[in-house]
Amino acid sequence: MTESPTAVQQKPEISYEDFVKLDLRVARVVKAELHPDADRLLRLQVDDGSGVPRQVCAGIKAYYASEDLEGKLVVIVANLASRKIRGEESRGMILAASDAPKGDPEAERNVVVVTPITDIAPGSIVS
């Protein structure tokens, strides 16, 4: 078993009502490619089970090759407001775990995308 990070800061406690506002869903990465205008981002096309293609930009280029993500199941925040990231629309967020704080230049950081351990249909609810 891996040891937990020691320098992790706790975020403020939220209510159950705040937590249930998140729409966490399983999605399958259909296509992954380098973001055309960013060094650290991948541009992912995911199937979230809705029948409508969804693009998500994720800062995981240093940890994953595009071809290694295609076909994989991931967990997304499906109801996150869309926004432009370096000129590309991102409609959600891929969940990932990290063993060091983001932006700490002293820390060697490992990032792991959250994925189901067995196959389940895109669009399945995560709770």
N, C-alpha and C positions, 0 to 999 in steps of 0.2 A: 504494500500500500504506500502511496506517495504521501509525504509529509505536507501539511497545510502551510501556506505562506505565512511568515511571521509578521510582515510589515503591512498587512491588510488593514485598512481603516474601515470601520463600520459606517454605513450610511444611516440616515435617520430612520427610525421605525415608521412603518406605514400601517394604516388600518387594513383590515380584510377587504373593506369596500374599495379601497384604492387598488389593491392587488387584483381583484376580479375585473377591473376595468381593462386589464391587459388581455389582448386576444393573442395567445400563443398558439401557433399552428405548426404542424409538420409540413415541410415543402421539399420537393425534389429539385436539385440543381439540374436544369436542362442544358444550360450553356454557361461557361465561365470564361472570361477573357480579361485581359489587362484593361484597365480604365485608360482611355486615350489621353487624358490630361492630368494624371496623378501617378506618382511613383509608388505609393503604398497601397493603392486600392485595386480591387478586382470588381468587375461589373458582372453580376450574376443574373441570369434569367432563371426564374424558378416557377415551378408548377405548385400552386398552393391549393389545388383542388377546386378552385372557383371557376375554372374554364377560361379565365382571363389571364394572359401572361403578366408576370410581375417582375420588374427589375429592381434589384437591390444592390447598392454599392457597399462593399465591405473592406475594411482596412486590414486584410489578412494576407496580402501578397507575399510578405516576408515569411509566412508560415506554410502556405499552400501553393502548389502549382495548379494552374487552371484545370489542366486535364485530370488531376487527382480528385477534383470536386464534382466533376460532371457525373450525373447519375446517383450521387449521394443524397441521403435524406438529411435535412438540417431542421433546426427549430427557428422560427421567425416570430418577431413581434409584428403581427399582421395589421394592427390598427394604429401604428405609429404614423403620424402625419407625414405625408410625402414632402421631400425637400430636394433641392438641387445641390449636388455635391460635385464641385468642379465641372459644372455645366451639364451633368447627367442627373436625371430624376432618379431618386431612390425611394421606393415605396415599401418601407419596412426596415427591419434590422435583423441580421443573423446573430443568434446568441452564441457566445463563445466564452470560455473560461480562460483566465490568465493567472499565472503564479507570481506576478510582480505588478506593481502599479503602472498604469499607462503614463508615459512621459518621463519616467525616472531614467536618466541617462546612465546611472551607475548600475542598474539592475539588468541582468540577462533575463529576458522575458520569453516565456513560452506561451503560445496561444493555441487553444484547442476548440474547434467548433463543436457545439452541442449537437449530438445526433442520437436518434433512437438506437437501441442495441439490436432490435429486430425490425423486420420490414413492417410498415404500416402505411396506409393510404395517405397521399398528400391531402391536406385539409383537415387531418385528424387534430382534434383539440388537445392541447397540452394543459394539464392542470396540476 
